[in-house]
Amino acid sequence: MSAPTPIGRRRLLQLAALGGVAGLAGCGGKGLDSSGSDAEGKQLQFMFWGSTAEQKAIAKMLADFEKERSGTTVKPVYTPADYDTKLNALVASNRQPDLCYMQSPMGYRLAEQGKLVNLYPYFDKYPDLANRLPGAYFWWDKGKTYGTQSANEIMSLWYSKAAFADAGVSPPPAEAEQAWSWDTFVETAYKLTVDQNGKHPDEDGFDPKRIRQYGASAGLGATVWQPLLLSRGINFTDEAATRSMLDTPEAIKVFQDLADLMFEHRVAPTPAQLGNNAPSTTVQLKTRRVAMVIDGQWTLLDLSQGDLDFGMGVLPKYEKPMTITLGGATAIFSSTKHEQEAVELYLYHDNPTKVDLFASGLWMPLEKRYYTDQADIDVWTKNDAHPPEYRTAAIDYTMKNSAPYFYQKLRNIEAIDKVLTPAIEVIQQGRTPAAEVLKPLAAKLNGGLLRGAYPTDGT
């Protein structure tokens, strides 16, 4: 699953018109009798978003599931745009699918309303469901979880090997223990940034209006700045999730450092320079527009399919090297007439032996064994899509140097987002110092918007 990250990386799911909802039939819709079965047997619906590659992979997975579960059919409901709006409309009209992708805020809301299946009672029966990465679960109360992420993702540092070779610069480390300091990251970006005349930003005559290659691309998305905050020993909020940490000196420096990449050092493109339809990481690296990019591991799918000699490194650090884990949820609606079959499909759809989106590089597994047991690691990484450094730069990095994305755990996050996003955009424009934005922002967040977090362990 392409990770839905409403703050930061461009939104995958923009709320828009309700067009097309009428064509999405719920599990009690036309063609099914009152028992939810057709003439052939039991029928489920699986609603999801994603790229064309993801659509094909999910369709194949559902067809394979049907072959293995005789008597059960699954209708794929591919919804690449206006997803939240359409799903909300289906729920309002009581025509929701049996299973679907879901962003975490909606999932918590529907779970608390009793509209999603609590999967905790299935833990004893299905050990793989019980033994997933701790940060992947969506607990809304003790002993109550509407499930986990559909897949895991982390934030990484991607780079063009050709750009580094041409500059005579050593590539980013692939092991957390050797992660660059922030200063080293900036110094390297200087060496990789050149204008049309081959001059670097710290050389006389450098023309910032005619930059041929930027050293780095990072931006001020939350998936970029949260791991840097973690590296400084803080998070978006305190442990109780009732006080923002954005007004601390540690946070202010992180945000100002990110802004300075663009406006002071001139080693990273501004949002205006990237344009409204910013090219993908693969395109930026392949065209040598940038030399290295901070982006999610999901970009590996495109990188591995392109004619590009790329590498993967760990993020720069301040103190402790850190990344974040994230991913959209999959949930089962309690209205399904075939809960057991829906649970079986739930387990099937994120199984690396059943879905090639793990081996192709889009997804990372959820079960711990796929990060600790070599035979299980080989199942999804022993292929051409995953670079040689993947074991340390992704697998070990996930297990030893990661924390969950705050967006997936905070209560009231949708209201928080409406205040947070426009404030961070002001910093990203480069005209206002980070401190002047973050201090009043923290005051707003502390004024009642921060209402704690959902449990990290519901057992």
C-alpha positions in Angstrom: 0.0 0.0 0.0 1.2 3.5 -0.8 1.3 5.0 2.6 -1.3 7.6 3.3 0.4 10.4 5.1 -2.0 13.4 5.2 0.7 15.7 6.6 3.9 16.0 4.5 4.1 13.8 1.4 1.5 14.7 -1.2 -1.9 13.4 -0.2 -3.0 10.1 -1.8 -6.6 10.6 -0.9 -8.0 14.0 -1.6 -11.6 14.6 -0.4 -13.7 15.6 -3.3 -17.1 15.0 -5.0 -19.2 11.9 -4.4 -19.1 10.9 -8.1 -19.0 7.2 -8.6 -20.4 6.2 -5.2 -23.6 4.9 -6.7 -21.7 2.3 -8.6 -20.2 0.8 -5.5 -22.6 -1.9 -4.1 -22.2 -2.9 -0.5 -22.2 -6.5 0.8 -26.0 -6.4 1.0 -26.4 -5.0 -2.4 -27.9 -6.3 -5.7 -27.2 -9.9 -6.5 -27.0 -11.1 -2.9 -29.8 -12.7 -1.0 -30.6 -11.9 2.7 -27.9 -14.4 3.8 -25.2 -12.6 1.9 -24.7 -15.6 -0.4 -25.2 -15.8 -4.1 -25.8 -19.0 -6.1 -22.1 -19.8 -6.1 -21.5 -19.4 -2.4 -20.3 -16.6 -0.1 -19.3 -13.2 -1.6 -17.1 -10.5 -0.1 -16.1 -7.1 -1.3 -12.6 -5.6 -0.9 -12.3 -1.8 -1.4 -8.8 -0.3 -1.8 -6.8 2.5 -3.3 -3.3 2.5 -4.9 -1.3 2.7 -8.1 -2.0 0.7 -11.3 0.7 -1.8 -10.1 -1.1 -2.2 -6.8 -4.4 -2.6 -8.4 -3.1 -5.5 -10.5 -1.4 -7.1 -7.5 -4.5 -6.9 -5.3 -6.7 -8.3 -8.1 -4.3 -11.2 -8.5 -4.2 -11.8 -4.7 -8.0 -11.8 -4.5 -8.3 -14.3 -7.5 -5.7 -16.6 -5.8 -7.7 -16.4 -2.6 -10.8 -17.5 -4.4 -9.0 -20.5 -5.8 -7.8 -21.6 -2.4 -11.2 -20.9 -0.7 -13.7 -22.8 -2.8 -17.2 -21.3 -2.4 -16.0 -17.8 -1.5 -15.7 -15.1 -4.1 -14.3 -11.6 -3.7 -15.2 -8.5 -5.7 -12.4 -5.9 -5.9 -13.6 -2.4 -5.6 -10.7 -0.3 -6.8 -11.1 3.4 -5.8 -8.0 5.4 -6.8 -9.5 8.9 -6.1 -11.9 10.6 -3.6 -11.5 7.5 -1.4 -12.5 8.9 2.0 -15.5 10.7 0.6 -16.8 7.6 -1.2 -16.2 5.3 1.8 -17.9 7.7 4.1 -20.9 7.8 1.7 -21.1 4.1 1.6 -21.0 3.9 5.4 -23.7 6.6 5.7 -26.0 4.6 3.4 -25.2 1.3 5.1 -23.6 -0.1 1.9 -20.1 -0.5 3.1 -17.8 -3.3 1.8 -16.7 -6.3 3.9 -13.1 -5.2 4.0 -11.3 -2.1 2.9 -8.2 0.1 3.2 -8.8 2.8 5.7 -7.0 5.8 7.1 -6.4 5.6 10.8 -8.6 8.5 11.9 -11.6 7.1 10.2 -10.8 3.7 11.5 -10.8 4.8 15.1 -14.0 6.7 14.7 -15.8 3.8 13.1 -14.4 1.3 15.6 -15.6 3.4 18.5 -19.0 3.4 16.9 -19.0 -0.4 16.8 -18.9 -0.5 13.0 -15.6 -2.5 12.7 -14.7 -6.0 13.8 -12.4 -6.3 16.9 -9.7 -8.6 15.8 -8.2 -9.2 19.2 -10.3 -12.3 19.9 -8.7 -13.9 16.8 -5.1 -13.6 18.2 -5.0 -17.0 19.8 -6.3 -18.7 16.6 -4.0 -16.8 14.3 -0.5 -16.3 15.7 0.7 -14.3 12.7 -2.0 -11.7 13.6 -0.7 -11.6 17.2 3.0 -11.3 16.4 3.2 -8.2 14.3 5.3 -5.1 14.8 3.9 -3.3 17.9 3.5 0.0 16.2 1.4 -1.5 13.4 -1.7 -2.1 15.6 -4.6 0.2 15.8 -5.9 -0.2 19.4 -8.8 1.9 20.5 -9.3 0.4 23.9 -8.0 -2.4 26.1 -8.4 -5.7 24.2 -9.8 -3.9 21.2 -8.1 -3.4 17.9 -9.6 -3.0 14.5 -6.4 -4.5 13.1 -3.1 -3.4 11.8 -1.5 -1.6 8.9 -2.0 -3.3 5.6 1.8 -3.2 5.3 4.7 -1.5 7.0 6.7 1.4 5.6 9.7 3.4 6.8 11.4 6.7 5.8 14.8 6.3 4.0 17.5 8.2 2.1 17.6 7.4 -1.6 20.4 8.5 -3.9 21.8 8.4 -7.4 25.1 6.4 -7.4 26.1 8.2 -10.6 25.7 11.6 -8.9 27.9 10.6 -6.0 30.5 9.0 -8.3 30.8 12.1 -10.4 31.2 14.3 -7.4 33.8 11.9 -5.8 31.7 11.7 -2.7 31.1 8.7 -0.4 27.5 7.6 -0.4 25.1 7.7 2.6 25.8 5.0 5.2 23.5 2.0 5.1 23.9 1.2 8.8 22.3 3.2 11.6 25.4 3.1 13.7 27.3 5.0 10.9 24.5 7.5 10.1 25.7 10.9 9.0 25.3 13.8 11.4 23.1 16.6 10.1 26.2 18.7 9.5 27.7 16.0 7.3 24.5 15.6 5.4 24.5 19.4 4.6 28.2 19.4 3.7 27.6 16.5 1.3 24.7 18.3 -0.2 26.9 21.3 -0.9 29.3 19.0 -2.8 26.5 17.6 -4.9 24.8 20.8 -5.7 26.0 22.5 -9.0 24.7 25.3 -11.2 24.8 25.3 -15.0 28.5 26.4 -14.9 29.5 23.6 -12.4 29.8 25.9 -9.4 28.8 24.9 -5.9 26.7 27.1 -3.5 29.8 28.0 -1.4 31.8 29.2 -4.5 32.0 32.7 -5.9 29.8 33.1 -9.0 27.3 30.4 -8.0 24.0 31.1 -9.7 21.0 30.0 -7.5 18.6 30.7 -10.3 20.3 28.2 -12.7 20.9 25.1 -10.6 21.5 22.0 -12.6 21.5 19.5 -9.8 20.4 19.9 -6.1 22.3 17.9 -3.5 19.2 16.9 -1.6 15.4 17.0 -1.5 13.7 16.8 1.9 10.8 19.2 2.4 9.0 19.8 5.6 6.5 17.0 5.6 5.8 15.4 8.9 7.3 12.1 7.7 10.6 14.0 7.3 10.6 16.1 10.4 9.2 13.5 12.9 12.2 11.1 12.6 14.5 14.1 13.0 12.7 15.1 16.2 13.0 11.6 17.5 16.7 11.8 16.7 16.9 14.8 19.0 15.2 12.9 21.8 11.7 14.4 21.5 8.5 13.7 19.6 5.6 15.7 18.3 4.1 15.7 21.8 5.0 14.6 25.3 4.3 11.0 26.4 0.8 11.9 27.6 0.1 13.5 24.2 -1.4 16.5 25.8 1.4 19.0 25.2 3.2 19.8 22.0 7.0 19.8 21.8 7.2 22.0 18.7 8.1 25.1 20.7 11.2 23.5 22.3 14.7 24.5 21.2 15.3 21.0 19.8 12.2 21.1 17.5 12.8 24.7 16.4 16.3 23.8 15.3 15.0 20.8 13.3 12.5 22.9 11.4 14.9 25.7 10.8 17.6 23.3 9.6 15.1 21.9 7.0 14.1 25.3 5.8 17.8 26.4 5.6 18.5 23.5 3.2 16.3 25.4 0.7 16.7 29.1 1.5 20.1 29.5 3.2 22.3 26.7 1.9 20.4 26.5 -1.5 21.2 22.8 -1.7 17.5 21.6 -1.9 14.7 22.7 -4.1 11.8 24.8 -2.7 8.2 23.8 -3.2 7.9 26.5 -5.9 11.0 25.2 -7.7 9.5 21.7 -7.7 6.2 23.0 -9.0 2.6 21.9 -8.2 3.1 18.5 -9.8 6.4 17.6 -8.3 8.2 14.8 -10.1 8.5 11.5 -8.3 11.7 10.6 -6.4 12.5 8.2 -9.3 12.3 10.9 -11.9 14.2 13.4 -9.7 17.1 11.0 -9.3 17.0 9.6 -12.8 17.1 13.1 -14.4 19.8 14.2 -12.0 17.6 17.0 -10.8 18.6 15.9 -7.3 21.3 13.6 -5.9 19.6 12.3 -2.8 16.0 12.3 -1.5 14.3 11.6 1.8 11.3 9.5 1.0 9.3 6.4 2.0 10.5 2.9 1.3 7.4 2.5 -1.0 9.4 4.4 -3.7 11.5 1.3 -4.0 8.8 -0.2 -6.4 9.4 2.5 -9.0 13.1 2.8 -8.4 13.7 -0.9 -9.0 11.7 -0.9 -12.2 13.5 2.1 -13.7 16.8 2.2 -15.5 18.6 3.8 -12.6 21.6 2.9 -10.5 20.3 3.9 -7.1 21.3 3.3 -3.5 19.6 3.3 -0.1 20.9 4.8 3.1 19.7 5.6 6.6 18.5 9.1 7.5 20.9 11.7 8.9 20.8 12.1 12.6 21.3 14.6 15.4 21.9 12.2 18.3 20.3 8.8 18.0 19.6 7.5 14.4 15.9 7.2 14.0 13.2 6.6 11.3 9.4 6.1 11.6 7.1 3.2 10.7 3.8 3.9 9.1 1.1 2.6 6.8 -2.6 2.7 6.1 -5.0 0.3 7.8 -7.1 -2.5 6.5 -10.3 -3.1 8.5 -13.3 -5.4 8.5 -16.8 -4.0 8.8 -18.9 -5.6 11.5 -21.8 -5.6 9.1 -20.2 -8.4 7.1 -22.3 -11.5 6.9 -19.1 -13.6 6.6 -16.8 -12.6 9.3 -14.7 -15.8 9.4 -14.1 -15.6 5.7 -13.3 -11.9 6.0 -10.7 -12.6 8.7 -9.2 -15.3 6.5 -9.0 -12.8 3.6 -7.6 -10.2 6.0 -4.7 -12.5 6.9 -4.2 -13.6 3.3 -4.0 -10.1 1.8 -0.9 -9.0 3.8 0.9 -12.3 3.5 4.3 -11.9 1.7 4.0 -15.4 0.3 0.6 -14.5 -1.3 1.1 -10.9 -2.5 4.0 -9.9 -4.7 3.9 -6.2 -3.6 6.4 -7.2 -0.9 8.9 -8.7 -3.2 8.4 -5.9 -5.7 9.4 -3.3 -3.2 6.2 -1.4 -2.4 5.4 -3.1 0.9 7.3 -4.3 4.0 5.8 -7.2 6.1 4.1 -6.9 9.4 5.0 -10.1 11.2 8.2 -9.9 13.3 9.6 -13.1 11.8 10.0 -11.4 8.4 12.6 -9.2 10.1 14.4 -11.8 12.3 14.4 -15.2 10.6 16.7 -15.4 7.6 14.5 -17.8 5.6 11.5 -15.5 6.1 13.6 -12.4 5.2 14.6 -14.2 2.0 10.9 -14.7 1.0 10.5 -11.0 0.3 14.0 -9.5 -0.2 16.0 -12.1 -2.1 15.3 -10.6 -5.5 16.5 -7.9 -7.9 14.1 -5.2 -6.5 15.9 -5.0 -3.1 19.4 -3.6 -3.1 22.3 -5.4 -1.2 22.2 -2.8 1.6 18.5 -3.4 2.3 19.2 -5.7 5.2 20.9 -3.0 7.3 19.3 0.1 5.8 15.7 -1.2 6.2 15.3 -4.4 8.1 17.7 -3.8 11.0 16.8 -0.1 10.9 13.1 -0.9 11.4 13.8 -3.3 14.3 16.3 -1.2 16.2 15.8 2.5 15.3 12.2 3.2 14.6 9.1 4.6 16.2 5.4 4.8 15.0 4.3 7.8 12.9 2.5 10.1 15.4 -0.4 10.7 12.9 -1.5 7.1 13.4 -1.7 7.3 17.2 -3.1 10.7 18.2 -6.7 11.4 19.1 -8.3 14.3 17.4 -5.7 14.2 14.7 -8.0 15.5 11.9 -8.6 18.7 13.9 -4.9 18.9 14.7 -4.0 18.6 11.0 -6.1 21.6 10.1 -3.9 23.8 12.4 -0.6 22.0 11.9 -0.4 21.8 8.1 -0.9 25.5 7.2 1.5 26.6 9.9 4.3 24.3 8.6 3.6 25.6 5.1 4.5 29.1 6.3 7.9 27.8 7.4 8.3 26.1 4.0 7.8 29.5 2.3 11.1 30.6 3.8 10.1 34.1 4.9 9.3 33.4 8.5 11.8 31.9 11.0 10.7 28.6 12.4 10.5 29.9 16.0 8.0 32.6 15.1 5.7 29.9 13.6 6.2 27.0 16.1 5.7 28.9 19.3 2.2 30.2 18.6 1.4 26.9 16.9 2.3 24.9 20.0 0.1 27.3 22.0 -2.9 26.5 19.8 -2.2 22.8 20.0 -1.9 23.0 23.8 -5.2 25.0 24.0 -7.4 21.9 23.8 -6.6 20.2 20.4 -4.2 17.7 22.0 -6.4 15.1 23.7 -4.1 12.2 24.3 -3.2 9.2 22.2 -4.7 5.8 21.5 -3.2 2.8 23.4 0.1 1.5 22.1 -0.6 -1.9 23.6 -4.2 -3.0 24.1 -3.4 -6.3 25.7 
